[in-house]
Amino acid sequence: MKKLTLTAALLAALALTACGNKPAEAVPSPTPGIDAPATMPEEGMEIDPEFSVDPEEPTRPEPDAELSGLIDSIYAVHPVDVMMLETTAVDLTDADWYPYQTGLDADQAAKVDAAVLSEPGVGSQAYSMVLVRVKDKADTQEIADAMLDGINMRKWVCVAANKARVVTFDDKVLFVMADSELVDVDALVDDAATALDVTFAYDMSKESTEDSDIDLPDELLSAPAVAG
């Protein structure tokens, strides 16, 4: 009989989900901030008996009302057709997860007041929107550059974004990346300016020449592992 820790099982299942395999049974993620649903280990696998789940573990924080409202306004003007699209809070106290979600290091994250993430609930679709509110408007360009440089365009393991764009307005930084066959990043960001009635103070983009469908790397995820 195969023996597998829950951590390895969840990561393996997530990788299979990202590659398009049908999961056995979707269950809520045990880690706040994880974006794609995990699945149960396959039949015949044992869970490490030393693993335990703390019933007092806090629930995922609610997304910032202002930021999530702005994202809703953007989607009202430019709908995004991806599966299980959800806007969630970025936990800026979780040093394992916020670099993966925002590309920021600890010093940069300390300059952020709040952040939200809008992504599909399945990892096989390369689309991500991150909206950040900074504490000091003077830091918006620094945060924008850090996000553009730091967010991994291959974060979905088996698919990749080939276009990313970041803009600033007021005390906000908006980052969008996607596979161009799935979402037109430029059209979405341009429509965001209309939806929010703003003019972008800073606007930068980058493109990747990698194929959107990529081979599974040796490491299952660049995301932090589930504690177990």
C-alpha positions as CSV (number, residue, x, y, z in Angstrom):
1,M,0.0,0.0,0.0
2,K,1.3,3.4,-0.9
3,K,1.9,5.8,1.9
4,L,1.6,9.6,1.3
5,T,1.5,12.6,3.6
6,L,-1.5,14.9,3.2
7,T,0.9,17.6,2.0
8,A,2.2,15.6,-0.8
9,A,-1.3,14.3,-1.7
10,L,-2.7,17.8,-1.8
11,L,0.2,19.1,-4.0
12,A,0.0,16.2,-6.3
13,A,-3.7,16.5,-6.7
14,L,-3.4,20.2,-7.3
15,A,-0.9,19.6,-10.0
16,L,-3.2,17.1,-11.7
17,T,-6.0,19.6,-11.5
18,A,-3.9,22.3,-13.1
19,C,-3.0,19.9,-15.9
20,G,-6.7,19.3,-16.6
21,N,-7.2,15.9,-14.9
22,K,-10.6,15.5,-13.2
23,P,-10.3,15.6,-9.4
24,A,-11.8,12.9,-7.3
25,E,-13.7,15.1,-4.9
26,A,-13.2,18.8,-4.3
27,V,-12.6,19.9,-0.7
28,P,-11.9,23.3,0.8
29,S,-8.2,24.3,1.0
30,P,-6.8,24.0,4.5
31,T,-4.5,27.0,3.9
32,P,-5.8,30.6,3.6
33,G,-4.8,32.1,0.3
34,I,-4.6,28.9,-1.7
35,D,-6.3,29.6,-5.0
36,A,-7.2,26.3,-6.6
37,P,-9.3,23.6,-4.8
38,A,-7.4,20.7,-3.5
39,T,-8.6,17.1,-3.9
40,M,-8.7,14.0,-1.7
41,P,-5.8,11.5,-2.0
42,E,-6.5,8.7,-4.4
43,E,-8.0,5.4,-3.1
44,G,-5.5,3.2,-1.4
45,M,-3.2,5.9,-0.1
46,E,-2.7,6.4,3.6
47,I,-2.7,9.7,5.4
48,D,0.2,10.3,7.8
49,P,-1.3,9.5,11.2
50,E,0.8,12.3,12.8
51,F,-1.0,14.9,10.7
52,S,-3.7,16.9,12.4
53,V,-5.9,19.8,11.6
54,D,-6.3,22.5,14.2
55,P,-10.1,23.1,14.6
56,E,-9.3,26.6,15.9
57,E,-7.4,27.6,12.7
58,P,-8.8,31.0,11.5
59,T,-10.9,31.2,8.4
60,R,-9.8,33.0,5.3
61,P,-10.1,36.8,5.8
62,E,-12.8,38.7,3.9
63,P,-11.5,40.7,0.9
64,D,-11.2,44.5,1.4
65,A,-14.6,46.0,0.5
66,E,-13.3,48.9,-1.5
67,L,-10.9,46.8,-3.6
68,S,-13.3,44.0,-4.3
69,G,-15.9,46.6,-5.2
70,L,-13.5,48.1,-7.8
71,I,-12.9,44.7,-9.3
72,D,-16.6,44.1,-9.5
73,S,-16.9,47.4,-11.4
74,I,-14.2,46.4,-13.8
75,Y,-15.9,43.1,-14.5
76,A,-19.2,44.8,-15.0
77,V,-17.7,46.7,-18.0
78,H,-15.4,43.9,-19.2
79,P,-16.6,40.4,-18.1
80,V,-13.9,37.7,-17.9
81,D,-15.0,34.2,-19.0
82,V,-13.1,31.8,-16.8
83,M,-14.3,29.0,-14.5
84,M,-15.1,29.7,-10.9
85,L,-13.8,33.3,-10.8
86,E,-13.4,34.5,-7.3
87,T,-12.0,37.6,-5.6
88,T,-10.2,36.8,-2.3
89,A,-8.1,38.7,0.2
90,V,-4.3,38.6,0.2
91,D,-3.2,37.9,3.7
92,L,-0.3,40.4,4.1
93,T,0.7,38.6,7.4
94,D,1.4,35.3,5.6
95,A,5.0,35.6,4.5
96,D,4.7,32.1,2.8
97,W,1.9,33.2,0.5
98,Y,1.9,36.9,-0.3
99,P,5.1,36.8,-2.3
100,Y,3.6,34.1,-4.5
101,Q,0.4,36.1,-4.9
102,T,1.8,39.6,-5.2
103,G,5.5,39.3,-6.0
104,L,6.4,41.5,-3.1
105,D,9.0,41.1,-0.4
106,A,8.5,41.9,3.2
107,D,9.7,45.5,3.0
108,Q,7.4,46.2,0.0
109,A,4.5,44.4,1.6
110,A,4.9,46.6,4.6
111,K,4.0,49.6,2.3
112,V,0.7,48.0,1.3
113,D,-2.5,48.6,3.2
114,A,-4.6,45.9,1.6
115,A,-4.6,43.6,-1.5
116,V,-7.1,41.3,-3.2
117,L,-6.6,38.6,-5.8
118,S,-9.1,37.6,-8.5
119,E,-8.4,34.2,-10.2
120,P,-10.2,31.1,-11.5
121,G,-10.9,28.4,-9.0
122,V,-9.2,25.9,-11.2
123,G,-5.4,26.1,-12.0
124,S,-5.7,25.1,-15.6
125,Q,-6.7,28.6,-16.7
126,A,-3.9,31.2,-16.8
127,Y,-5.5,34.4,-15.5
128,S,-4.8,36.6,-12.5
129,M,-5.8,40.1,-11.4
130,V,-4.2,41.6,-8.3
131,L,-5.4,45.0,-6.9
132,V,-3.4,46.7,-4.2
133,R,-3.9,49.8,-2.1
134,V,-0.7,51.3,-0.8
135,K,-0.3,53.3,2.4
136,D,1.5,56.2,0.7
137,K,0.6,57.2,-2.8
138,A,4.3,58.0,-3.5
139,D,5.1,54.2,-3.3
140,T,2.7,53.1,-6.1
141,Q,5.3,52.9,-8.8
142,E,7.8,51.0,-6.7
143,I,5.1,48.5,-5.8
144,A,3.9,48.3,-9.4
145,D,7.4,47.5,-10.7
146,A,7.9,44.9,-7.9
147,M,4.7,43.2,-8.9
148,L,5.5,43.1,-12.6
149,D,9.0,41.7,-11.9
150,G,8.1,39.4,-9.0
151,I,4.8,37.6,-10.0
152,N,5.6,34.3,-11.6
153,M,3.9,34.1,-15.0
154,R,4.2,30.2,-14.7
155,K,2.5,30.0,-11.4
156,W,-0.2,27.5,-12.6
157,V,2.4,24.7,-13.2
158,C,1.0,23.4,-16.5
159,V,-0.2,26.7,-18.1
160,A,1.4,30.1,-18.3
161,A,0.5,33.7,-18.9
162,N,2.2,35.3,-21.9
163,K,1.2,38.9,-21.2
164,A,1.3,41.0,-18.0
165,R,0.4,44.6,-17.4
166,V,0.5,46.8,-14.3
167,V,-0.9,50.3,-13.9
168,T,-1.3,52.8,-11.0
169,F,-4.1,55.3,-10.2
170,D,-4.6,57.3,-7.0
171,D,-3.2,55.0,-4.2
172,K,-3.9,51.8,-6.1
173,V,-1.9,49.3,-8.2
174,L,-3.7,47.0,-10.7
175,F,-1.8,44.0,-12.1
176,V,-3.3,41.7,-14.7
177,M,-1.7,38.7,-16.4
178,A,-3.2,36.0,-18.7
179,D,-2.8,33.6,-21.5
180,S,-3.8,35.9,-24.5
181,E,-6.0,33.1,-25.9
182,L,-8.0,33.2,-22.7
183,V,-8.1,36.9,-21.8
184,D,-7.0,40.1,-23.7
185,V,-5.0,41.8,-21.0
186,D,-4.7,45.1,-22.8
187,A,-8.4,45.3,-23.5
188,L,-9.3,44.4,-19.9
189,V,-6.9,47.0,-18.4
190,D,-8.0,49.7,-20.9
191,D,-11.7,49.0,-20.0
192,A,-10.7,49.2,-16.3
193,A,-9.8,52.9,-16.8
194,T,-13.3,53.4,-18.2
195,A,-15.0,51.4,-15.5
196,L,-13.3,53.2,-12.7
197,D,-13.2,56.6,-14.5
198,V,-9.5,57.0,-13.8
199,T,-6.4,58.0,-15.7
200,F,-3.4,55.8,-15.2
201,A,-0.3,57.5,-13.7
202,Y,2.0,54.7,-14.6
203,D,1.6,51.9,-17.1
204,M,4.1,49.1,-17.9
205,S,3.8,45.6,-19.4
206,K,5.8,42.6,-20.4
207,E,5.4,39.6,-22.6
208,S,6.7,36.0,-22.4
209,T,7.6,34.0,-25.4
210,E,7.0,30.7,-23.6
211,D,4.1,28.5,-24.8
212,S,1.1,28.7,-22.6
213,D,1.1,24.9,-22.2
214,I,4.3,23.8,-20.5
215,D,5.8,20.6,-19.2
216,L,5.4,19.9,-15.6
217,P,8.5,21.0,-13.7
218,D,10.5,18.9,-11.3
219,E,9.0,20.8,-8.4
220,L,5.2,20.6,-8.4
221,L,4.6,24.2,-7.5
222,S,6.4,27.4,-6.9
223,A,3.8,28.1,-4.3
224,P,4.5,27.3,-0.7
225,A,3.6,23.8,0.4
226,V,0.7,23.1,2.7
227,A,1.9,22.5,6.3
228,G,1.6,19.0,7.4
